[in-house]
Amino acid sequence: MKELIIAFGLFLFIEGILYAIFPAKMKNMLKKLESISDSQLRTGGLIFMIIGFIIIYFKMN
């Protein structure tokens, strides 16, 4: 459980740095996100989820 909390904190830290250092670029990126279809976002999300699961699986074994 401790690792999960640390991982979530790291995620928030990295997201925060991106918005603090590149606020205009982050706004631009979010605007571009509207032009991507739901199926493309879903596919990308599933790919990242699978990659993350594989990393976690091999790290825990």
C-alpha positions as CSV (number, residue, x, y, z in Angstrom):
1,M,0.0,0.0,0.0
2,K,2.9,2.3,0.8
3,E,4.2,1.9,-2.8
4,L,0.8,2.8,-4.2
5,I,0.7,6.0,-2.3
6,I,4.3,6.9,-3.3
7,A,3.4,6.1,-7.0
8,F,0.3,8.4,-6.8
9,G,2.4,11.1,-5.2
10,L,5.0,10.8,-8.0
11,F,2.2,11.0,-10.6
12,L,0.9,14.2,-9.0
13,F,4.4,15.6,-8.7
14,I,5.2,15.1,-12.4
15,E,1.8,16.5,-13.5
16,G,2.3,19.5,-11.3
17,I,5.8,20.2,-12.7
18,L,4.5,20.1,-16.3
19,Y,1.7,22.6,-15.5
20,A,4.1,24.8,-13.5
21,I,6.9,24.9,-16.1
22,F,4.8,24.7,-19.4
23,P,1.4,26.2,-18.7
24,A,0.8,27.5,-22.2
25,K,1.9,24.2,-23.8
26,M,-0.3,22.2,-21.5
27,K,-3.3,24.3,-22.4
28,N,-2.5,23.8,-26.1
29,M,-2.2,20.1,-25.6
30,L,-5.6,19.9,-23.8
31,K,-7.2,21.8,-26.7
32,K,-5.8,19.3,-29.2
33,L,-7.2,16.5,-27.1
34,E,-10.7,17.6,-28.1
35,S,-10.0,16.7,-31.8
36,I,-9.0,13.1,-31.0
37,S,-11.9,10.6,-31.2
38,D,-13.1,8.7,-28.2
39,S,-12.0,5.4,-29.7
40,Q,-8.5,6.7,-30.2
41,L,-8.3,7.9,-26.6
42,R,-9.7,4.6,-25.4
43,T,-7.1,2.6,-27.4
44,G,-4.3,4.8,-26.2
45,G,-5.5,4.4,-22.6
46,L,-5.7,0.7,-22.9
47,I,-2.2,0.5,-24.4
48,F,-0.7,2.5,-21.5
49,M,-2.7,0.5,-19.0
50,I,-1.3,-2.8,-20.4
51,I,2.3,-1.4,-20.5
52,G,1.9,-0.2,-16.9
53,F,0.5,-3.6,-15.8
54,I,3.4,-5.4,-17.5
55,I,6.0,-3.2,-15.8
56,I,4.3,-3.7,-12.4
57,Y,4.0,-7.5,-13.0
58,F,7.6,-7.9,-13.8
59,K,8.8,-5.6,-11.1
60,M,6.8,-7.5,-8.4
61,N,8.1,-10.9,-9.5
